[in-house]
């Protein structure tokens, strides 16, 4: 299992660093060097996430027929090409095509096929640890890759820098996946030994899952949870600035570091505590984080709220796939997870918008973050309904 951990850790670090965390850098240079309009380039971020969500839709069926490592190799190649061509973009249309390619590549080369491989190759009591350690790359990319990208863009310009980043993205993914990622063809998921106080293991077909209340309730719970998470993260620096606190250089790193710690905590806690208890606690922690941020006006309290938010963020990529596995089993995980990702991604942008609307209505960031508290608490209720429905079914 060390091979799959290293392979996913490296590829997710590269993917997150060159795409998610690199988007603000690319916006700066596309507007500064190429003179493209700010609003138009900003819309490229939406194109990135929408393309990633759309790419997730057929990914489940692809992963049934094709090994995850093959899908990741294709994603790495596509992402490298998209990054390189972004450096040659002189129009919004070209930039949007590149952003779409990057979004699709992030889905194909990243966490969906990676988590599918983990679930096919590991037993239940090892999954949380493997998912937690490997997903550290989703945060580490901001520390490791993005600073190098920033220096590169400043020194050699957009065209050459993006060519180099594209080559690095593609080659590193291809080499690491080809040599380290285990094959899963013909792999039969190991038999799980589940504690008596948890939901009995079962295998649910994709068709039955799509018709069940459980899946739709889980989608609703995680949409509310993730919308509150993204809304809080998007506005956190400006919120602090509006309250007279210069947080631009330290607040997001605090959140990111707490997310790393949260993933490690998840790997230790999940094998010992009921998954549904952990997920409910994480949703509640996010509600507390937003409550703290909404009411705080000092450095210490805002930093504390950032730590709580980071802990919730850190647990997300670990508990989300495990929740689907416990509800529906491993056999059709790829199909179910791809539908889940498509549906949940469509609602993620509502969090930042909700905060903006409440803020502009006169309630300020206090009202905006209290609205996010309501989202997170509602997620707890919907999650509870899903567990009740699961046990009845």
Buried (B, 14 or more C-beta within 10 A) or exposed (E): BEEBBBBBBBBBBBBBBBBBBBBEBBBBBBBEBBEBEEEBBEBBBEBBBBBBBBBBBEBBEBBBEBBBBBBBBBBBBBBBBBBBBBBBBEEBEBBBBBBBBBBBBBBBBBBBBBBBBBBBBBEBBBBBBBBBBBBBBBBBBBBBBBEEBBEBBEEEEBBEBBBBBBBBBBBBBBEBBBEBBBEBEEEEBBEBEEEEEEBEBEEBBBEBBBEBBBBBBBBBBBBBBBBBBBBBBBBBBBBBEEBEBEBEEBBBEBBBBBBBBBBBBBBEBBBEEBBBBBBBBBBBBBBBBBBBBBEBEEBEEBBBBBBBBBBBBBBBBBBBBBBBBBBBBBBBBBBBBBBBBBBBBBBBBBBBEBBBBBBEEEBBBBBBBBBBBBBBBBBBBBBBBBBEBBEEE
